[in-house]
Amino acid sequence: MDGNNRANIRQGTHVFIVQKQDQRSEKLTEGVVKDILTNSPTHPHGIKVRLESGIVGRVKRILT
């Protein structure tokens, strides 16, 4: 599942995100969502979240 819809993402969801500095290389970082930072219901580049590790990025894939 992709991370463009806010309704699909909750605190505690296991996700892959792309950090700002990794957007060109598309290097993904795995983690668990702590906070959802995007207020709109959708975003074309992915919903911005903060992981439990403190890393901020946009959700590319949601792990089920």
PyMOL commands that place a pseudoatom at each C-alpha (Angstrom):
pseudoatom trace, name=CA, resn=MET, resi=1, chain=A, elem=C, hetatm=0, pos=[0.000, 0.000, 0.000]
pseudoatom trace, name=CA, resn=ASP, resi=2, chain=A, elem=C, hetatm=0, pos=[1.308, 3.468, -0.812]
pseudoatom trace, name=CA, resn=GLY, resi=3, chain=A, elem=C, hetatm=0, pos=[1.486, 6.353, 1.640]
pseudoatom trace, name=CA, resn=ASN, resi=4, chain=A, elem=C, hetatm=0, pos=[-0.480, 9.039, -0.203]
pseudoatom trace, name=CA, resn=ASN, resi=5, chain=A, elem=C, hetatm=0, pos=[-3.687, 8.732, 1.876]
pseudoatom trace, name=CA, resn=ARG, resi=6, chain=A, elem=C, hetatm=0, pos=[-3.679, 9.954, 5.472]
pseudoatom trace, name=CA, resn=ALA, resi=7, chain=A, elem=C, hetatm=0, pos=[-6.550, 7.582, 6.372]
pseudoatom trace, name=CA, resn=ASN, resi=8, chain=A, elem=C, hetatm=0, pos=[-4.246, 4.568, 5.789]
pseudoatom trace, name=CA, resn=ILE, resi=9, chain=A, elem=C, hetatm=0, pos=[-1.642, 5.744, 8.328]
pseudoatom trace, name=CA, resn=ARG, resi=10, chain=A, elem=C, hetatm=0, pos=[-1.987, 5.560, 12.124]
pseudoatom trace, name=CA, resn=GLN, resi=11, chain=A, elem=C, hetatm=0, pos=[0.370, 5.850, 15.059]
pseudoatom trace, name=CA, resn=GLY, resi=12, chain=A, elem=C, hetatm=0, pos=[2.171, 2.547, 15.394]
pseudoatom trace, name=CA, resn=THR, resi=13, chain=A, elem=C, hetatm=0, pos=[1.983, 1.722, 11.674]
pseudoatom trace, name=CA, resn=HIS, resi=14, chain=A, elem=C, hetatm=0, pos=[5.123, 0.095, 10.244]
pseudoatom trace, name=CA, resn=VAL, resi=15, chain=A, elem=C, hetatm=0, pos=[6.242, 2.065, 7.167]
pseudoatom trace, name=CA, resn=PHE, resi=16, chain=A, elem=C, hetatm=0, pos=[9.046, 2.844, 4.732]
pseudoatom trace, name=CA, resn=ILE, resi=17, chain=A, elem=C, hetatm=0, pos=[9.768, 6.578, 4.363]
pseudoatom trace, name=CA, resn=VAL, resi=18, chain=A, elem=C, hetatm=0, pos=[12.057, 8.687, 2.197]
pseudoatom trace, name=CA, resn=GLN, resi=19, chain=A, elem=C, hetatm=0, pos=[13.954, 11.461, 3.975]
pseudoatom trace, name=CA, resn=LYS, resi=20, chain=A, elem=C, hetatm=0, pos=[14.449, 14.856, 2.313]
pseudoatom trace, name=CA, resn=GLN, resi=21, chain=A, elem=C, hetatm=0, pos=[18.163, 14.281, 1.650]
pseudoatom trace, name=CA, resn=ASP, resi=22, chain=A, elem=C, hetatm=0, pos=[17.421, 10.829, 0.144]
pseudoatom trace, name=CA, resn=GLN, resi=23, chain=A, elem=C, hetatm=0, pos=[14.731, 11.901, -2.344]
pseudoatom trace, name=CA, resn=ARG, resi=24, chain=A, elem=C, hetatm=0, pos=[17.039, 11.755, -5.369]
pseudoatom trace, name=CA, resn=SER, resi=25, chain=A, elem=C, hetatm=0, pos=[18.472, 8.342, -4.514]
pseudoatom trace, name=CA, resn=GLU, resi=26, chain=A, elem=C, hetatm=0, pos=[15.091, 7.081, -3.244]
pseudoatom trace, name=CA, resn=LYS, resi=27, chain=A, elem=C, hetatm=0, pos=[16.808, 5.403, -0.283]
pseudoatom trace, name=CA, resn=LEU, resi=28, chain=A, elem=C, hetatm=0, pos=[14.070, 4.201, 2.069]
pseudoatom trace, name=CA, resn=THR, resi=29, chain=A, elem=C, hetatm=0, pos=[14.146, 4.163, 5.865]
pseudoatom trace, name=CA, resn=GLU, resi=30, chain=A, elem=C, hetatm=0, pos=[12.046, 1.671, 7.813]
pseudoatom trace, name=CA, resn=GLY, resi=31, chain=A, elem=C, hetatm=0, pos=[10.308, 2.540, 11.069]
pseudoatom trace, name=CA, resn=VAL, resi=32, chain=A, elem=C, hetatm=0, pos=[7.155, 2.909, 13.146]
pseudoatom trace, name=CA, resn=VAL, resi=33, chain=A, elem=C, hetatm=0, pos=[5.001, 6.062, 12.945]
pseudoatom trace, name=CA, resn=LYS, resi=34, chain=A, elem=C, hetatm=0, pos=[5.026, 8.241, 16.063]
pseudoatom trace, name=CA, resn=ASP, resi=35, chain=A, elem=C, hetatm=0, pos=[3.349, 11.419, 14.682]
pseudoatom trace, name=CA, resn=ILE, resi=36, chain=A, elem=C, hetatm=0, pos=[1.548, 12.337, 11.467]
pseudoatom trace, name=CA, resn=LEU, resi=37, chain=A, elem=C, hetatm=0, pos=[2.724, 15.770, 10.320]
pseudoatom trace, name=CA, resn=THR, resi=38, chain=A, elem=C, hetatm=0, pos=[0.607, 16.300, 7.166]
pseudoatom trace, name=CA, resn=ASN, resi=39, chain=A, elem=C, hetatm=0, pos=[-2.859, 17.729, 7.873]
pseudoatom trace, name=CA, resn=SER, resi=40, chain=A, elem=C, hetatm=0, pos=[-4.405, 17.260, 4.421]
pseudoatom trace, name=CA, resn=PRO, resi=41, chain=A, elem=C, hetatm=0, pos=[-6.186, 13.957, 3.640]
pseudoatom trace, name=CA, resn=THR, resi=42, chain=A, elem=C, hetatm=0, pos=[-3.870, 13.193, 0.680]
pseudoatom trace, name=CA, resn=HIS, resi=43, chain=A, elem=C, hetatm=0, pos=[-0.482, 14.285, -0.636]
pseudoatom trace, name=CA, resn=PRO, resi=44, chain=A, elem=C, hetatm=0, pos=[0.981, 13.356, -4.044]
pseudoatom trace, name=CA, resn=HIS, resi=45, chain=A, elem=C, hetatm=0, pos=[4.491, 12.721, -2.636]
pseudoatom trace, name=CA, resn=GLY, resi=46, chain=A, elem=C, hetatm=0, pos=[3.382, 10.873, 0.495]
pseudoatom trace, name=CA, resn=ILE, resi=47, chain=A, elem=C, hetatm=0, pos=[2.126, 11.828, 3.942]
pseudoatom trace, name=CA, resn=LYS, resi=48, chain=A, elem=C, hetatm=0, pos=[4.859, 13.377, 6.113]
pseudoatom trace, name=CA, resn=VAL, resi=49, chain=A, elem=C, hetatm=0, pos=[5.433, 11.542, 9.413]
pseudoatom trace, name=CA, resn=ARG, resi=50, chain=A, elem=C, hetatm=0, pos=[7.868, 11.405, 12.327]
pseudoatom trace, name=CA, resn=LEU, resi=51, chain=A, elem=C, hetatm=0, pos=[9.079, 7.930, 13.245]
pseudoatom trace, name=CA, resn=GLU, resi=52, chain=A, elem=C, hetatm=0, pos=[9.644, 6.714, 16.803]
pseudoatom trace, name=CA, resn=SER, resi=53, chain=A, elem=C, hetatm=0, pos=[13.375, 7.170, 16.126]
pseudoatom trace, name=CA, resn=GLY, resi=54, chain=A, elem=C, hetatm=0, pos=[12.765, 10.895, 15.467]
pseudoatom trace, name=CA, resn=ILE, resi=55, chain=A, elem=C, hetatm=0, pos=[13.405, 10.715, 11.708]
pseudoatom trace, name=CA, resn=VAL, resi=56, chain=A, elem=C, hetatm=0, pos=[11.025, 12.781, 9.546]
pseudoatom trace, name=CA, resn=GLY, resi=57, chain=A, elem=C, hetatm=0, pos=[10.075, 11.839, 5.999]
pseudoatom trace, name=CA, resn=ARG, resi=58, chain=A, elem=C, hetatm=0, pos=[7.291, 11.036, 3.559]
pseudoatom trace, name=CA, resn=VAL, resi=59, chain=A, elem=C, hetatm=0, pos=[5.640, 7.607, 3.573]
pseudoatom trace, name=CA, resn=LYS, resi=60, chain=A, elem=C, hetatm=0, pos=[6.363, 5.597, 0.428]
pseudoatom trace, name=CA, resn=ARG, resi=61, chain=A, elem=C, hetatm=0, pos=[5.069, 2.175, 1.506]
pseudoatom trace, name=CA, resn=ILE, resi=62, chain=A, elem=C, hetatm=0, pos=[2.940, 0.877, 4.343]
pseudoatom trace, name=CA, resn=LEU, resi=63, chain=A, elem=C, hetatm=0, pos=[3.822, -2.572, 5.657]
pseudoatom trace, name=CA, resn=THR, resi=64, chain=A, elem=C, hetatm=0, pos=[0.924, -4.794, 6.673]
for i in range(1, 64): cmd.bond("trace and resi %d" % i, "trace and resi %d" % (i + 1))
show_as sticks, trace
zoom trace
